[in-house]
Amino acid sequence: MARIPSAALPLRLHRLSHWTSPWWFSSAGAGDQGGRFGLPTPHGTCYLAENLEGALLEKVLRRPRQLVAAEQLTGLFHVKVAVVTPAPTADLTAAAVTGLGVNAEISTGLDYAKPRAWAAALHRAGWYAVRYALRGDSSLRQRGVALFGRAGLHRRAPAGFRTSLTTLDPVEAAALLERRGVGVHPIPLARDLPLVPPSG
């Protein structure tokens, strides 16, 4: 694992959450339960993005969509995570990992077995996190950070991180989505739907 490049984390990471305690570390389960880089219990993984746009991709565009209901953006908390002391982070987006048998499938593939095996090996080798490409971004330029820790809900930020919490700005979020060609519209009320008489 010594040949794995180390990622330089930005000063701030982002996450969107329905909860005021965003530090949820999920363990690997069947299928995609627990996430792409999930670790077996008693360990877990918390997923963050390097900017708000990436956090939106993770929250609402993990599967391709042309339209997002405006109601999905209301009630979300925008968690801003200040990186006070950078954790050792393996960079799986670096060109050098190609020679280790890693390609973009580790970030985009639907089979989670390989990325989970890498996560477990990196965790055992002493890495605290993994930097990867976000599957929801067709350009593969957006980056996520999968942070390892004890499984379950943490009331406080892990050592080396500091959390601030605000309500997501739906106007800003809609603008970021619409820039990608994804429309944001409210769910129509029943009274606004046209009545169509039965045929025949």
WORAQUI-V493320 format. One record per backbone hydrogen bond with DSSP energy under -1.0 kcal/mol. CO is the residue of the C=O (numbers start at 1). NH is the residue of the N-H. If there is no record, write none. Layout:
BEGIN
co	nh
CO	NH
CO	NH
END
This chain:
BEGIN
co	nh
1	4
5	91
11	83
13	81
14	49
15	79
17	77
22	24
23	154
25	152
26	45
30	33
32	35
33	29
35	38
39	28
40	43
42	151
44	149
45	26
46	147
48	145
49	14
51	55
52	56
53	57
54	58
55	59
56	60
57	61
66	183
68	185
69	72
70	73
76	168
77	17
78	166
79	15
80	164
81	13
82	84
82	162
88	128
88	129
89	7
90	92
90	131
94	97
95	98
97	100
97	102
98	101
103	106
104	107
104	108
105	109
112	116
113	117
114	118
115	119
116	120
117	121
118	122
119	123
120	124
121	125
122	127
123	126
128	148
129	90
130	146
131	92
132	144
134	137
137	140
142	134
143	50
144	132
145	48
146	130
147	46
149	44
152	25
158	161
160	84
160	85
162	82
164	80
166	78
169	173
170	174
171	175
172	176
173	177
174	178
175	179
177	180
177	182
178	181
183	68
185	70
189	192
190	193
END
